[in-house]
Amino acid sequence: MRTVIVCASVSHGNTRRVADSMAEVLGAEVVAPEQADLAELAGADLVGFGSGVFYGRLHPRLTEFVRALPAGRGRAFVFATSGLPEMAPAPFTRPLVRLLQGKGFEVDGSFSCRAFDTWTPFKLVGGINKQRPNAGDLAAARTFAEGLRDGRGPVS
């Protein structure tokens, strides 16, 4: 299964660590939005899209990249890392999932975990979640990817 993961990891490398864990399971290449090859994405069986969360949203570089994608079809998944927990009524990943669905992708699921965060109010105390993503978070990311790979659906 040909898989590509498009990842915007800008602050502490948290999201890249999660992407790399998923990539090991999926045999995927991880690329930044600016490095993604549209022909390669069109030929992939599965495409992942992920970033850290900034002001309650995924990174604008990732969102703008998806907005600029031509309509197509295929399987996709979305993932995020954030300092604060995801709230069920408004998950961080929902807007990107809807955008991908509008582009014709079948979104197989989403994954998120907590991560080191030094956003302004947290910077005063040295940040929050200093040890995250931890081994358990990365194992959960691999389990999620195994579900995508094996067709069992995501396990989150």
C-alpha positions as CSV (number, residue, x, y, z in Angstrom):
1,M,0.0,0.0,0.0
2,R,1.5,3.3,-1.1
3,T,1.2,5.9,1.7
4,V,2.3,9.5,2.1
5,I,2.0,11.6,5.2
6,V,1.9,15.4,4.9
7,C,3.0,16.9,8.2
8,A,3.4,20.5,9.4
9,S,5.5,20.2,12.5
10,V,6.9,23.6,13.5
11,S,7.4,24.2,17.2
12,H,9.0,21.3,19.0
13,G,8.9,18.4,16.5
14,N,6.0,16.7,18.4
15,T,3.9,16.1,15.4
16,R,6.8,14.9,13.3
17,R,7.5,12.2,16.0
18,V,3.9,11.0,15.8
19,A,4.1,11.1,11.9
20,D,7.3,9.1,12.0
21,S,5.7,6.5,14.3
22,M,2.8,6.1,11.9
23,A,5.1,6.0,8.9
24,E,7.1,3.1,10.4
25,V,3.9,1.0,10.4
26,L,2.6,2.2,7.1
27,G,5.9,2.2,5.2
28,A,5.1,5.9,4.4
29,E,7.2,8.8,3.4
30,V,6.7,11.9,5.6
31,V,6.8,15.3,3.8
32,A,6.1,18.9,4.7
33,P,3.3,20.6,2.7
34,E,5.8,22.5,0.7
35,Q,7.6,19.3,-0.3
36,A,4.5,17.3,-1.2
37,D,4.3,16.2,-4.9
38,L,0.7,16.3,-6.1
39,A,1.3,13.5,-8.6
40,E,2.7,11.3,-5.8
41,L,-0.3,12.1,-3.6
42,A,-2.7,11.3,-6.4
43,G,-1.0,7.9,-6.8
44,A,-1.1,7.0,-3.1
45,D,-3.5,4.5,-1.7
46,L,-3.6,6.4,1.6
47,V,-2.6,10.0,2.5
48,G,-2.2,11.3,6.1
49,F,-2.5,15.0,7.0
50,G,-1.3,16.3,10.4
51,S,0.0,19.2,12.4
52,G,0.1,20.7,15.8
53,V,-2.8,22.8,17.0
54,F,-2.6,26.5,17.1
55,Y,-5.4,28.6,18.6
56,G,-7.7,25.6,18.4
57,R,-7.0,24.8,14.7
58,L,-4.5,22.8,12.7
59,H,-1.6,24.7,11.2
60,P,-2.6,27.2,8.4
61,R,0.2,25.8,6.1
62,L,-1.5,22.4,6.2
63,T,-5.0,23.7,5.8
64,E,-4.0,25.9,2.9
65,F,-2.3,23.0,1.3
66,V,-5.5,20.9,1.5
67,R,-7.6,23.8,0.2
68,A,-5.3,24.0,-2.9
69,L,-5.5,20.3,-3.7
70,P,-7.4,19.4,-6.8
71,A,-10.6,17.4,-6.3
72,G,-9.8,13.7,-6.3
73,R,-10.5,10.6,-4.5
74,G,-8.8,8.1,-2.2
75,R,-8.3,7.3,1.4
76,A,-7.0,9.8,4.0
77,F,-6.6,10.2,7.7
78,V,-5.9,13.3,9.9
79,F,-3.9,13.6,13.0
80,A,-2.9,16.3,15.5
81,T,-0.8,17.1,18.6
82,S,-1.9,19.7,21.1
83,G,-1.1,21.0,24.5
84,L,-4.8,21.0,25.5
85,P,-7.2,18.1,25.2
86,E,-9.5,17.8,22.3
87,M,-13.1,18.6,23.1
88,A,-15.7,16.2,21.8
89,P,-18.1,18.8,20.6
90,A,-15.5,20.5,18.4
91,P,-12.5,18.2,17.6
92,F,-9.4,20.0,16.2
93,T,-9.4,17.6,13.3
94,R,-13.1,18.1,12.2
95,P,-12.6,21.1,9.9
96,L,-9.8,19.4,7.9
97,V,-11.8,16.1,7.8
98,R,-14.7,18.0,6.2
99,L,-12.4,19.8,3.8
100,L,-10.9,16.5,2.7
101,Q,-14.3,14.9,2.3
102,G,-15.3,17.9,0.2
103,K,-12.3,17.2,-2.0
104,G,-13.5,13.6,-2.6
105,F,-11.4,11.8,0.0
106,E,-12.8,9.0,2.1
107,V,-11.5,9.9,5.6
108,D,-10.8,6.7,7.5
109,G,-10.3,8.4,10.9
110,S,-8.4,10.8,13.0
111,F,-5.9,10.6,15.8
112,S,-4.8,13.2,18.4
113,C,-2.6,13.2,21.4
114,R,-1.2,15.7,23.9
115,A,2.2,17.3,23.3
116,F,4.7,19.7,24.8
117,D,3.2,23.2,24.4
118,T,4.9,26.6,25.1
119,W,2.0,28.8,23.8
120,T,2.3,32.2,25.5
121,P,0.4,31.6,28.8
122,F,2.2,28.2,29.3
123,K,5.6,29.7,28.4
124,L,5.6,31.5,31.7
125,V,5.8,28.2,33.6
126,G,8.1,26.5,31.1
127,G,5.4,24.9,29.1
128,I,2.9,22.0,29.7
129,N,3.1,18.3,28.8
130,K,6.9,18.4,28.8
131,Q,7.3,14.7,28.4
132,R,4.7,14.3,25.6
133,P,4.2,12.7,23.2
134,N,5.6,9.9,25.3
135,A,6.1,6.2,24.6
136,G,2.4,5.5,25.2
137,D,1.3,8.2,22.8
138,L,3.6,6.9,20.1
139,A,2.4,3.4,20.7
140,A,-1.2,4.6,20.3
141,A,-0.2,6.3,17.0
142,R,1.3,3.0,15.8
143,T,-1.9,1.1,16.8
144,F,-4.0,3.7,14.9
145,A,-1.8,3.2,11.8
146,E,-2.0,-0.6,12.1
147,G,-5.8,-0.3,12.0
148,L,-5.5,1.8,8.8
149,R,-3.0,-0.6,7.3
150,D,-4.9,-3.7,8.1
151,G,-8.3,-2.4,7.1
152,R,-9.7,-2.9,10.6
153,G,-10.5,0.8,10.7
154,P,-8.7,3.1,13.1
155,V,-8.3,2.3,16.7
156,S,-8.1,5.5,18.8
